[in-house]
Amino acid sequence: MTDETLLQFRKSIDNLDACMVHLLAERFRLTKQVGEYKKKNQLPPADKSREGRQIERLRKLAEGAELDPDFAEKFIRFVIDEVIHHHEEIRDS
Amino acid sequence: MTDETLLQFRKSIDNLDACMVHLLAERFRLTKQVGEYKKKNQLPPADKSREGRQIERLRKLAEGAELDPDFAEKFIRFVIDEVIHHHEEIRDS
């Protein structure tokens, strides 16, 4: 493998990262609307049973894709924590 | 907005999460190969100048997509930290 090959790998990694940033942007567009709904209906920002189902589902998808399920769980917890923080801000606004 | 509408939002969120898990799986398939290359060529697991460029680029993409650039940076640092950890494991294997 040459440095040119390394450069090609990095270009592919950059493309995947751009995809993920745009998916995250769309995800937060949706969860912002969920936050407004929760505020309107006085629902709590966090929903532990929903979170448990999300984590279990993503762990299984990760296994199928040969991604470490523990990393998939860390990732979704990282995203959900940010969402809950946003919901709290909406609730208190 | 009804609970049926909330359910529809959650189905869309679940689809986006499935996309991201599969992109992360593909990203780690690529970085695993980069890790092997770095081991073979005795390159260090981390590359600070590359990381700086990745972060700046993703912050700009996030701005364009109306995603908080600080969150985009936290996200990519979270992923890169995991990659460096993998590269260290490959180096020491």
N, CA and C atoms of all chains as a GROMACS GRO file, in nm:
protein
  558
    1MET      N    1   0.085  -0.121   0.000
    1MET     CA    2   0.000   0.000   0.000
    1MET      C    3   0.088   0.126   0.000
    2THR      N    4   0.060   0.218  -0.094
    2THR     CA    5   0.139   0.341  -0.101
    2THR      C    6   0.068   0.454  -0.028
    3ASP      N    7   0.135   0.569  -0.013
    3ASP     CA    8   0.067   0.684   0.047
    3ASP      C    9  -0.048   0.730  -0.039
    4GLU      N   10  -0.039   0.709  -0.171
    4GLU     CA   11  -0.152   0.738  -0.260
    4GLU      C   12  -0.273   0.653  -0.220
    5THR      N   13  -0.247   0.527  -0.184
    5THR     CA   14  -0.357   0.439  -0.141
    5THR      C   15  -0.415   0.489  -0.009
    6LEU      N   16  -0.325   0.532   0.082
    6LEU     CA   17  -0.372   0.588   0.209
    6LEU      C   18  -0.461   0.709   0.182
    7LEU      N   19  -0.419   0.795   0.088
    7LEU     CA   20  -0.498   0.913   0.051
    7LEU      C   21  -0.637   0.871   0.000
    8GLN      N   22  -0.642   0.766  -0.080
    8GLN     CA   23  -0.770   0.718  -0.133
    8GLN      C   24  -0.861   0.669  -0.019
    9PHE      N   25  -0.802   0.596   0.077
    9PHE     CA   26  -0.881   0.553   0.194
    9PHE      C   27  -0.938   0.675   0.267
   10ARG      N   28  -0.854   0.776   0.282
   10ARG     CA   29  -0.899   0.893   0.358
   10ARG      C   30  -1.010   0.967   0.286
   11LYS      N   31  -1.005   0.968   0.153
   11LYS     CA   32  -1.113   1.032   0.078
   11LYS      C   33  -1.245   0.957   0.099
   12SER      N   34  -1.238   0.825   0.104
   12SER     CA   35  -1.359   0.745   0.130
   12SER      C   36  -1.410   0.771   0.272
   13ILE      N   37  -1.317   0.775   0.368
   13ILE     CA   38  -1.356   0.804   0.508
   13ILE      C   39  -1.422   0.942   0.516
   14ASP      N   40  -1.366   1.040   0.446
   14ASP     CA   41  -1.425   1.175   0.447
   14ASP      C   42  -1.566   1.175   0.389
   15ASN      N   43  -1.588   1.096   0.285
   15ASN     CA   44  -1.723   1.087   0.227
   15ASN      C   45  -1.822   1.026   0.326
   16LEU      N   46  -1.779   0.920   0.395
   16LEU     CA   47  -1.868   0.858   0.494
   16LEU      C   48  -1.898   0.956   0.607
   17ASP      N   49  -1.796   1.032   0.651
   17ASP     CA   50  -1.817   1.129   0.758
   17ASP      C   51  -1.916   1.238   0.716
   18ALA      N   52  -1.907   1.281   0.590
   18ALA     CA   53  -2.001   1.384   0.541
   18ALA      C   54  -2.144   1.328   0.544
   19CYS      N   55  -2.160   1.201   0.502
   19CYS     CA   56  -2.292   1.136   0.511
   19CYS      C   57  -2.343   1.140   0.654
   20MET      N   58  -2.258   1.102   0.748
   20MET     CA   59  -2.303   1.093   0.888
   20MET      C   60  -2.340   1.230   0.945
   21VAL      N   61  -2.263   1.333   0.910
   21VAL     CA   62  -2.296   1.468   0.958
   21VAL      C   63  -2.434   1.510   0.906
   22HIS      N   64  -2.461   1.477   0.780
   22HIS     CA   65  -2.591   1.516   0.725
   22HIS      C   66  -2.706   1.434   0.783
   23LEU      N   67  -2.681   1.307   0.813
   23LEU     CA   68  -2.783   1.226   0.880
   23LEU      C   69  -2.808   1.277   1.021
   24LEU      N   70  -2.701   1.315   1.091
   24LEU     CA   71  -2.717   1.371   1.225
   24LEU      C   72  -2.798   1.501   1.220
   25ALA      N   73  -2.769   1.584   1.118
   25ALA     CA   74  -2.843   1.710   1.103
   25ALA      C   75  -2.992   1.680   1.086
   26GLU      N   76  -3.024   1.582   1.002
   26GLU     CA   77  -3.165   1.547   0.979
   26GLU      C   78  -3.226   1.488   1.106
   27ARG      N   79  -3.149   1.406   1.177
   27ARG     CA   80  -3.199   1.346   1.302
   27ARG      C   81  -3.236   1.454   1.403
   28PHE      N   82  -3.151   1.557   1.414
   28PHE     CA   83  -3.180   1.664   1.511
   28PHE      C   84  -3.296   1.753   1.465
   29ARG      N   85  -3.316   1.761   1.332
   29ARG     CA   86  -3.436   1.832   1.283
   29ARG      C   87  -3.562   1.760   1.332
   30LEU      N   88  -3.559   1.626   1.329
   30LEU     CA   89  -3.674   1.548   1.373
   30LEU      C   90  -3.692   1.555   1.526
   31THR      N   91  -3.581   1.536   1.598
   31THR     CA   92  -3.594   1.533   1.744
   31THR      C   93  -3.629   1.670   1.800
   32LYS      N   94  -3.595   1.777   1.727
   32LYS     CA   95  -3.638   1.909   1.771
   32LYS      C   96  -3.792   1.916   1.772
   33GLN      N   97  -3.852   1.859   1.668
   33GLN     CA   98  -3.999   1.857   1.660
   33GLN      C   99  -4.057   1.768   1.769
   34VAL      N  100  -3.988   1.656   1.798
   34VAL     CA  101  -4.032   1.569   1.908
   34VAL      C  102  -4.024   1.647   2.040
   35GLY      N  103  -3.919   1.725   2.057
   35GLY     CA  104  -3.902   1.805   2.179
   35GLY      C  105  -4.017   1.904   2.198
   36GLU      N  106  -4.056   1.968   2.088
   36GLU     CA  107  -4.168   2.064   2.095
   36GLU      C  108  -4.297   1.991   2.135
   37TYR      N  109  -4.316   1.872   2.078
   37TYR     CA  110  -4.435   1.791   2.109
   37TYR      C  111  -4.436   1.753   2.257
   38LYS      N  112  -4.318   1.712   2.307
   38LYS     CA  113  -4.310   1.672   2.448
   38LYS      C  114  -4.338   1.790   2.540
   39LYS      N  115  -4.288   1.907   2.502
   39LYS     CA  116  -4.314   2.025   2.584
   39LYS      C  117  -4.464   2.054   2.589
   40LYS      N  118  -4.526   2.052   2.470
   40LYS     CA  119  -4.669   2.083   2.457
   40LYS      C  120  -4.754   1.987   2.541
   41ASN      N  121  -4.710   1.861   2.545
   41ASN     CA  122  -4.788   1.759   2.615
   41ASN      C  123  -4.733   1.725   2.753
   42GLN      N  124  -4.641   1.810   2.800
   42GLN     CA  125  -4.579   1.792   2.932
   42GLN      C  126  -4.525   1.651   2.954
   43LEU      N  127  -4.462   1.597   2.850
   43LEU     CA  128  -4.397   1.466   2.860
   43LEU      C  129  -4.252   1.488   2.902
   44PRO      N  130  -4.194   1.393   2.977
   44PRO     CA  131  -4.055   1.411   3.021
   44PRO      C  132  -3.958   1.404   2.902
   45PRO      N  133  -3.845   1.476   2.909
   45PRO     CA  134  -3.747   1.476   2.798
   45PRO      C  135  -3.692   1.337   2.767
   46ALA      N  136  -3.674   1.254   2.870
   46ALA     CA  137  -3.618   1.120   2.847
   46ALA      C  138  -3.730   1.015   2.853
   47ASP      N  139  -3.712   0.904   2.779
   47ASP     CA  140  -3.809   0.794   2.777
   47ASP      C  141  -3.727   0.666   2.781
   48LYS      N  142  -3.708   0.614   2.904
   48LYS     CA  143  -3.613   0.503   2.923
   48LYS      C  144  -3.653   0.376   2.848
   49SER      N  145  -3.783   0.348   2.835
   49SER     CA  146  -3.822   0.223   2.767
   49SER      C  147  -3.794   0.235   2.617
   50ARG      N  148  -3.820   0.354   2.561
   50ARG     CA  149  -3.784   0.379   2.420
   50ARG      C  150  -3.632   0.365   2.401
   51GLU      N  151  -3.554   0.424   2.491
   51GLU     CA  152  -3.407   0.415   2.480
   51GLU      C  153  -3.359   0.271   2.482
   52GLY      N  154  -3.418   0.190   2.572
   52GLY     CA  155  -3.378   0.050   2.581
   52GLY      C  156  -3.404  -0.024   2.451
   53ARG      N  157  -3.519   0.003   2.389
   53ARG     CA  158  -3.552  -0.062   2.263
   53ARG      C  159  -3.459  -0.016   2.150
   54GLN      N  160  -3.428   0.115   2.150
   54GLN     CA  161  -3.336   0.168   2.048
   54GLN      C  162  -3.200   0.100   2.058
   55ILE      N  163  -3.150   0.090   2.180
   55ILE     CA  164  -3.016   0.033   2.201
   55ILE      C  165  -3.013  -0.113   2.159
   56GLU      N  166  -3.114  -0.191   2.200
   56GLU     CA  167  -3.118  -0.333   2.164
   56GLU      C  168  -3.121  -0.352   2.012
   57ARG      N  169  -3.205  -0.270   1.946
   57ARG     CA  170  -3.219  -0.281   1.800
   57ARG      C  171  -3.086  -0.249   1.730
   58LEU      N  172  -3.021  -0.139   1.775
   58LEU     CA  173  -2.897  -0.098   1.708
   58LEU      C  174  -2.783  -0.195   1.736
   59ARG      N  175  -2.782  -0.256   1.854
   59ARG     CA  176  -2.680  -0.358   1.883
   59ARG      C  177  -2.694  -0.475   1.784
   60LYS      N  178  -2.819  -0.514   1.756
   60LYS     CA  179  -2.842  -0.625   1.661
   60LYS      C  180  -2.800  -0.586   1.520
   61LEU      N  181  -2.837  -0.463   1.478
   61LEU     CA  182  -2.796  -0.416   1.345
   61LEU      C  183  -2.644  -0.411   1.335
   62ALA      N  184  -2.578  -0.368   1.443
   62ALA     CA  185  -2.432  -0.359   1.444
   62ALA      C  186  -2.372  -0.499   1.426
   63GLU      N  187  -2.425  -0.597   1.498
   63GLU     CA  188  -2.374  -0.735   1.484
   63GLU      C  189  -2.382  -0.780   1.339
   64GLY      N  190  -2.495  -0.753   1.274
   64GLY     CA  191  -2.514  -0.793   1.134
   64GLY      C  192  -2.414  -0.726   1.040
   65ALA      N  193  -2.373  -0.604   1.077
   65ALA     CA  194  -2.280  -0.527   0.993
   65ALA      C  195  -2.135  -0.544   1.039
   66GLU      N  196  -2.113  -0.633   1.138
   66GLU     CA  197  -1.979  -0.658   1.195
   66GLU      C  198  -1.916  -0.533   1.255
   67LEU      N  199  -2.001  -0.451   1.317
   67LEU     CA  200  -1.954  -0.338   1.398
   67LEU      C  201  -1.965  -0.382   1.544
   68ASP      N  202  -1.866  -0.345   1.626
   68ASP     CA  203  -1.870  -0.379   1.769
   68ASP      C  204  -2.000  -0.327   1.831
   69PRO      N  205  -2.089  -0.417   1.880
   69PRO     CA  206  -2.217  -0.372   1.937
   69PRO      C  207  -2.198  -0.276   2.054
   70ASP      N  208  -2.090  -0.293   2.132
   70ASP     CA  209  -2.065  -0.201   2.243
   70ASP      C  210  -2.037  -0.060   2.191
   71PHE      N  211  -1.967  -0.051   2.078
   71PHE     CA  212  -1.942   0.082   2.022
   71PHE      C  213  -2.072   0.142   1.969
   72ALA      N  214  -2.156   0.060   1.904
   72ALA     CA  215  -2.286   0.109   1.855
   72ALA      C  216  -2.368   0.163   1.971
   73GLU      N  217  -2.364   0.092   2.085
   73GLU     CA  218  -2.439   0.139   2.203
   73GLU      C  219  -2.382   0.270   2.256
   74LYS      N  220  -2.249   0.279   2.262
   74LYS     CA  221  -2.185   0.405   2.308
   74LYS      C  222  -2.226   0.519   2.216
   75PHE      N  223  -2.228   0.491   2.085
   75PHE     CA  224  -2.262   0.593   1.986
   75PHE      C  225  -2.406   0.643   2.007
   76ILE      N  226  -2.502   0.549   2.018
   76ILE     CA  227  -2.642   0.593   2.028
   76ILE      C  228  -2.667   0.662   2.163
   77ARG      N  229  -2.599   0.618   2.268
   77ARG     CA  230  -2.613   0.686   2.398
   77ARG      C  231  -2.558   0.829   2.388
   78PHE      N  232  -2.448   0.845   2.316
   78PHE     CA  233  -2.388   0.977   2.293
   78PHE      C  234  -2.488   1.069   2.223
   79VAL      N  235  -2.556   1.016   2.122
   79VAL     CA  236  -2.654   1.097   2.046
   79VAL      C  237  -2.777   1.126   2.133
   80ILE      N  238  -2.829   1.021   2.201
   80ILE     CA  239  -2.950   1.038   2.283
   80ILE      C  240  -2.924   1.139   2.395
   81ASP      N  241  -2.806   1.134   2.457
   81ASP     CA  242  -2.775   1.230   2.565
   81ASP      C  243  -2.784   1.373   2.513
   82GLU      N  244  -2.736   1.395   2.391
   82GLU     CA  245  -2.743   1.529   2.332
   82GLU      C  246  -2.889   1.568   2.307
   83VAL      N  247  -2.968   1.473   2.260
   83VAL     CA  248  -3.110   1.499   2.232
   83VAL      C  249  -3.183   1.536   2.360
   84ILE      N  250  -3.159   1.461   2.468
   84ILE     CA  251  -3.226   1.489   2.595
   84ILE      C  252  -3.188   1.628   2.645
   85HIS      N  253  -3.061   1.663   2.628
   85HIS     CA  254  -3.014   1.796   2.664
   85HIS      C  255  -3.093   1.902   2.585
   86HIS      N  256  -3.114   1.876   2.454
   86HIS     CA  257  -3.194   1.969   2.371
   86HIS      C  258  -3.338   1.975   2.422
   87HIS      N  259  -3.397   1.859   2.454
   87HIS     CA  260  -3.537   1.855   2.501
   87HIS      C  261  -3.552   1.934   2.631
   88GLU      N  262  -3.451   1.923   2.716
   88GLU     CA  263  -3.455   1.998   2.843
   88GLU      C  264  -3.452   2.148   2.816
   89GLU      N  265  -3.369   2.187   2.719
   89GLU     CA  266  -3.361   2.329   2.683
   89GLU      C  267  -3.496   2.378   2.627
   90ILE      N  268  -3.559   2.295   2.542
   90ILE     CA  269  -3.690   2.332   2.486
   90ILE      C  270  -3.794   2.342   2.599
   91ARG      N  271  -3.792   2.243   2.690
   91ARG     CA  272  -3.887   2.241   2.802
   91ARG      C  273  -3.875   2.368   2.886
   92ASP      N  274  -3.750   2.411   2.908
   92ASP     CA  275  -3.725   2.526   2.996
   92ASP      C  276  -3.731   2.659   2.922
   93SER      N  277  -3.758   2.656   2.791
   93SER     CA  278  -3.758   2.782   2.713
   93SER      C  279  -3.892   2.854   2.722
   94MET      N  280  -5.044   1.744   1.706
   94MET     CA  281  -4.966   1.622   1.683
   94MET      C  282  -5.018   1.510   1.774
   95THR      N  283  -5.047   1.395   1.718
   95THR     CA  284  -5.099   1.282   1.796
   95THR      C  285  -4.986   1.185   1.829
   96ASP      N  286  -5.014   1.087   1.915
   96ASP     CA  287  -4.912   0.986   1.944
   96ASP      C  288  -4.878   0.907   1.818
   97GLU      N  289  -4.974   0.894   1.727
   97GLU     CA  290  -4.947   0.830   1.598
   97GLU      C  291  -4.838   0.910   1.524
   98THR      N  292  -4.845   1.042   1.534
   98THR     CA  293  -4.745   1.127   1.468
   98THR      C  294  -4.609   1.108   1.535
   99LEU      N  295  -4.609   1.100   1.668
   99LEU     CA  296  -4.484   1.074   1.742
   99LEU      C  297  -4.424   0.940   1.696
  100LEU      N  298  -4.509   0.839   1.680
  100LEU     CA  299  -4.464   0.708   1.632
  100LEU      C  300  -4.400   0.720   1.494
  101GLN      N  301  -4.460   0.800   1.408
  101GLN     CA  302  -4.405   0.818   1.273
  101GLN      C  303  -4.267   0.886   1.280
  102PHE      N  304  -4.254   0.986   1.366
  102PHE     CA  305  -4.123   1.050   1.384
  102PHE      C  306  -4.019   0.947   1.429
  103ARG      N  307  -4.059   0.865   1.524
  103ARG     CA  308  -3.964   0.767   1.578
  103ARG      C  309  -3.923   0.665   1.472
  104LYS      N  310  -4.016   0.630   1.382
  104LYS     CA  311  -3.979   0.537   1.274
  104LYS      C  312  -3.875   0.601   1.182
  105SER      N  313  -3.890   0.730   1.156
  105SER     CA  314  -3.791   0.800   1.072
  105SER      C  315  -3.656   0.808   1.144
  106ILE      N  316  -3.660   0.838   1.274
  106ILE     CA  317  -3.536   0.844   1.353
  106ILE      C  318  -3.467   0.708   1.351
  107ASP      N  319  -3.545   0.600   1.367
  107ASP     CA  320  -3.487   0.464   1.365
  107ASP      C  321  -3.421   0.434   1.230
  108ASN      N  322  -3.483   0.480   1.121
  108ASN     CA  323  -3.422   0.459   0.989
  108ASN      C  324  -3.290   0.533   0.976
  109LEU      N  325  -3.285   0.658   1.025
  109LEU     CA  326  -3.160   0.734   1.019
  109LEU      C  327  -3.052   0.667   1.104
  110ASP      N  328  -3.092   0.616   1.222
  110ASP     CA  329  -2.993   0.550   1.309
  110ASP      C  330  -2.937   0.424   1.242
  111ALA      N  331  -3.023   0.351   1.172
  111ALA     CA  332  -2.976   0.230   1.101
  111ALA      C  333  -2.874   0.269   0.994
  112CYS      N  334  -2.903   0.379   0.921
  112CYS     CA  335  -2.806   0.430   0.822
  112CYS      C  336  -2.672   0.458   0.890
  113MET      N  337  -2.676   0.528   1.002
  113MET     CA  338  -2.551   0.569   1.068
  113MET      C  339  -2.472   0.450   1.118
  114VAL      N  340  -2.542   0.349   1.173
  114VAL     CA  341  -2.472   0.228   1.220
  114VAL      C  342  -2.400   0.159   1.103
  115HIS      N  343  -2.466   0.154   0.989
  115HIS     CA  344  -2.402   0.089   0.873
  115HIS      C  345  -2.287   0.173   0.817
  116LEU      N  346  -2.300   0.305   0.822
  116LEU     CA  347  -2.187   0.390   0.778
  116LEU      C  348  -2.070   0.376   0.875
  117LEU      N  349  -2.100   0.369   1.004
  117LEU     CA  350  -1.993   0.350   1.102
  117LEU      C  351  -1.924   0.215   1.080
  118ALA      N  352  -2.003   0.111   1.049
  118ALA     CA  353  -1.945  -0.021   1.022
  118ALA      C  354  -1.849  -0.013   0.904
  119GLU      N  355  -1.891   0.055   0.798
  119GLU     CA  356  -1.806   0.068   0.680
  119GLU      C  357  -1.682   0.152   0.713
  120ARG      N  358  -1.701   0.259   0.791
  120ARG     CA  359  -1.588   0.344   0.830
  120ARG      C  360  -1.482   0.263   0.905
  121PHE      N  361  -1.526   0.176   0.996
  121PHE     CA  362  -1.429   0.096   1.072
  121PHE      C  363  -1.365  -0.012   0.986
  122ARG      N  364  -1.436  -0.058   0.883
  122ARG     CA  365  -1.373  -0.152   0.789
  122ARG      C  366  -1.254  -0.082   0.720
  123LEU      N  367  -1.274   0.045   0.684
  123LEU     CA  368  -1.166   0.121   0.617
  123LEU      C  369  -1.053   0.152   0.715
  124THR      N  370  -1.088   0.201   0.835
  124THR     CA  371  -0.981   0.242   0.928
  124THR      C  372  -0.904   0.121   0.980
  125LYS      N  373  -0.966   0.004   0.978
  125LYS     CA  374  -0.892  -0.118   1.015
  125LYS      C  375  -0.777  -0.139   0.915
  126GLN      N  376  -0.807  -0.118   0.787
  126GLN     CA  377  -0.704  -0.133   0.684
  126GLN      C  378  -0.597  -0.023   0.699
  127VAL      N  379  -0.641   0.098   0.735
  127VAL     CA  380  -0.544   0.205   0.759
  127VAL      C  381  -0.454   0.168   0.877
  128GLY      N  382  -0.513   0.108   0.980
  128GLY     CA  383  -0.436   0.066   1.098
  128GLY      C  384  -0.329  -0.036   1.061
  129GLU      N  385  -0.364  -0.131   0.974
  129GLU     CA  386  -0.267  -0.231   0.931
  129GLU      C  387  -0.153  -0.165   0.854
  130TYR      N  388  -0.189  -0.069   0.770
  130TYR     CA  389  -0.088   0.005   0.692
  130TYR      C  390   0.006   0.081   0.785
  131LYS      N  391  -0.053   0.146   0.886
  131LYS     CA  392   0.030   0.224   0.980
  131LYS      C  393   0.125   0.132   1.057
  132LYS      N  394   0.075   0.014   1.094
  132LYS     CA  395   0.161  -0.080   1.166
  132LYS      C  396   0.278  -0.122   1.077
  133LYS      N  397   0.245  -0.158   0.952
  133LYS     CA  398   0.346  -0.206   0.856
  133LYS      C  399   0.453  -0.100   0.833
  134ASN      N  400   0.412   0.026   0.830
  134ASN     CA  401   0.505   0.135   0.800
  134ASN      C  402   0.553   0.209   0.926
  135GLN      N  403   0.524   0.150   1.041
  135GLN     CA  404   0.565   0.208   1.170
  135GLN      C  405   0.525   0.355   1.184
  136LEU      N  406   0.404   0.386   1.138
  136LEU     CA  407   0.349   0.520   1.155
  136LEU      C  408   0.273   0.525   1.287
  137PRO      N  409   0.268   0.641   1.353
  137PRO     CA  410   0.196   0.651   1.481
  137PRO      C  411   0.044   0.636   1.460
  138PRO      N  412  -0.027   0.580   1.560
  138PRO     CA  413  -0.172   0.560   1.547
  138PRO      C  414  -0.248   0.691   1.524
  139ALA      N  415  -0.204   0.801   1.586
  139ALA     CA  416  -0.275   0.929   1.571
  139ALA      C  417  -0.199   1.019   1.474
  140ASP      N  418  -0.274   1.107   1.404
  140ASP     CA  419  -0.214   1.202   1.309
  140ASP      C  420  -0.286   1.336   1.332
  141LYS      N  421  -0.224   1.420   1.417
  141LYS     CA  422  -0.292   1.541   1.464
  141LYS      C  423  -0.327   1.638   1.352
  142SER      N  424  -0.240   1.648   1.248
  142SER     CA  425  -0.270   1.745   1.143
  142SER      C  426  -0.389   1.696   1.059
  143ARG      N  427  -0.396   1.566   1.034
  143ARG     CA  428  -0.512   1.507   0.966
  143ARG      C  429  -0.639   1.532   1.050
  144GLU      N  430  -0.631   1.508   1.180
  144GLU     CA  431  -0.748   1.527   1.267
  144GLU      C  432  -0.798   1.672   1.262
  145GLY      N  433  -0.703   1.766   1.264
  145GLY     CA  434  -0.742   1.907   1.260
  145GLY      C  435  -0.816   1.941   1.132
  146ARG      N  436  -0.768   1.886   1.020
  146ARG     CA  437  -0.835   1.912   0.892
  146ARG      C  438  -0.974   1.848   0.889
  147GLN      N  439  -0.984   1.725   0.943
  147GLN     CA  440  -1.114   1.656   0.947
  147GLN      C  441  -1.216   1.738   1.027
  148ILE      N  442  -1.172   1.786   1.143
  148ILE     CA  443  -1.263   1.860   1.232
  148ILE      C  444  -1.308   1.989   1.165
  149GLU      N  445  -1.214   2.064   1.105
  149GLU     CA  446  -1.251   2.190   1.040
  149GLU      C  447  -1.351   2.168   0.927
  150ARG      N  448  -1.325   2.064   0.847
  150ARG     CA  449  -1.412   2.033   0.734
  150ARG      C  450  -1.553   1.996   0.782
  151LEU      N  451  -1.560   1.912   0.884
  151LEU     CA  452  -1.692   1.867   0.930
  151LEU      C  453  -1.768   1.979   1.000
  152ARG      N  454  -1.696   2.070   1.068
  152ARG     CA  455  -1.763   2.186   1.129
  152ARG      C  456  -1.830   2.269   1.019
  153LYS      N  457  -1.761   2.286   0.905
  153LYS     CA  458  -1.819   2.365   0.795
  153LYS      C  459  -1.940   2.294   0.734
  154LEU      N  460  -1.927   2.161   0.713
  154LEU     CA  461  -2.041   2.085   0.660
  154LEU      C  462  -2.160   2.093   0.755
  155ALA      N  463  -2.133   2.087   0.885
  155ALA     CA  464  -2.240   2.095   0.986
  155ALA      C  465  -2.310   2.230   0.976
  156GLU      N  466  -2.234   2.338   0.964
  156GLU     CA  467  -2.294   2.471   0.951
  156GLU      C  468  -2.389   2.476   0.833
  157GLY      N  469  -2.346   2.420   0.720
  157GLY     CA  470  -2.429   2.420   0.599
  157GLY      C  471  -2.557   2.341   0.617
  158ALA      N  472  -2.551   2.238   0.703
  158ALA     CA  473  -2.668   2.153   0.726
  158ALA      C  474  -2.747   2.196   0.849
  159GLU      N  475  -2.706   2.309   0.910
  159GLU     CA  476  -2.770   2.362   1.031
  159GLU      C  477  -2.764   2.264   1.149
  160LEU      N  478  -2.651   2.194   1.158
  160LEU     CA  479  -2.621   2.112   1.276
  160LEU      C  480  -2.520   2.191   1.359
  161ASP      N  481  -2.535   2.188   1.491
  161ASP     CA  482  -2.442   2.258   1.580
  161ASP      C  483  -2.298   2.212   1.551
  162PRO      N  484  -2.210   2.301   1.503
  162PRO     CA  485  -2.073   2.259   1.470
  162PRO      C  486  -1.998   2.201   1.590
  163ASP      N  487  -2.028   2.250   1.711
  163ASP     CA  488  -1.963   2.194   1.831
  163ASP      C  489  -2.004   2.048   1.850
  164PHE      N  490  -2.130   2.018   1.819
  164PHE     CA  491  -2.173   1.877   1.831
  164PHE      C  492  -2.105   1.791   1.724
  165ALA      N  493  -2.095   1.845   1.602
  165ALA     CA  494  -2.027   1.772   1.494
  165ALA      C  495  -1.882   1.741   1.535
  166GLU      N  496  -1.818   1.839   1.598
  166GLU     CA  497  -1.679   1.818   1.643
  166GLU      C  498  -1.673   1.713   1.753
  167LYS      N  499  -1.765   1.720   1.848
  167LYS     CA  500  -1.769   1.619   1.955
  167LYS      C  501  -1.788   1.480   1.895
  168PHE      N  502  -1.876   1.472   1.794
  168PHE     CA  503  -1.905   1.344   1.729
  168PHE      C  504  -1.780   1.287   1.661
  169ILE      N  505  -1.713   1.370   1.582
  169ILE     CA  506  -1.598   1.315   1.507
  169ILE      C  507  -1.483   1.282   1.602
  170ARG      N  508  -1.466   1.361   1.709
  170ARG     CA  509  -1.363   1.328   1.810
  170ARG      C  510  -1.395   1.194   1.876
  171PHE      N  511  -1.523   1.171   1.902
  171PHE     CA  512  -1.570   1.045   1.962
  171PHE      C  513  -1.532   0.927   1.872
  172VAL      N  514  -1.554   0.944   1.741
  172VAL     CA  515  -1.523   0.837   1.645
  172VAL      C  516  -1.371   0.820   1.632
  173ILE      N  517  -1.299   0.932   1.618
  173ILE     CA  518  -1.154   0.925   1.599
  173ILE      C  519  -1.086   0.861   1.721
  174ASP      N  520  -1.134   0.894   1.842
  174ASP     CA  521  -1.076   0.835   1.963
  174ASP      C  522  -1.088   0.683   1.959
  175GLU      N  523  -1.203   0.635   1.911
  175GLU     CA  524  -1.223   0.489   1.901
  175GLU      C  525  -1.127   0.430   1.797
  176VAL      N  526  -1.109   0.501   1.685
  176VAL     CA  527  -1.020   0.454   1.579
  176VAL      C  528  -0.876   0.445   1.630
  177ILE      N  529  -0.832   0.549   1.702
  177ILE     CA  530  -0.694   0.550   1.753
  177ILE      C  531  -0.674   0.433   1.850
  178HIS      N  532  -0.776   0.408   1.931
  178HIS     CA  533  -0.773   0.294   2.023
  178HIS      C  534  -0.755   0.163   1.944
  179HIS      N  535  -0.830   0.151   1.833
  179HIS     CA  536  -0.815   0.031   1.747
  179HIS      C  537  -0.675   0.023   1.687
  180HIS      N  538  -0.624   0.140   1.640
  180HIS     CA  539  -0.490   0.142   1.578
  180HIS      C  540  -0.382   0.100   1.681
  181GLU      N  541  -0.401   0.143   1.805
  181GLU     CA  542  -0.305   0.105   1.910
  181GLU      C  543  -0.310  -0.046   1.933
  182GLU      N  544  -0.432  -0.102   1.931
  182GLU     CA  545  -0.446  -0.247   1.948
  182GLU      C  546  -0.378  -0.322   1.833
  183ILE      N  547  -0.396  -0.271   1.710
  183ILE     CA  548  -0.333  -0.334   1.594
  183ILE      C  549  -0.180  -0.324   1.605
  184ARG      N  550  -0.132  -0.204   1.645
  184ARG     CA  551   0.013  -0.183   1.659
  184ARG      C  552   0.073  -0.281   1.759
  185ASP      N  553  -0.001  -0.305   1.869
  185ASP     CA  554   0.052  -0.388   1.977
  185ASP      C  555   0.022  -0.537   1.957
  186SER      N  556  -0.043  -0.572   1.846
  186SER     CA  557  -0.084  -0.712   1.825
  186SER      C  558   0.030  -0.793   1.762
   0.00000   0.00000   0.00000
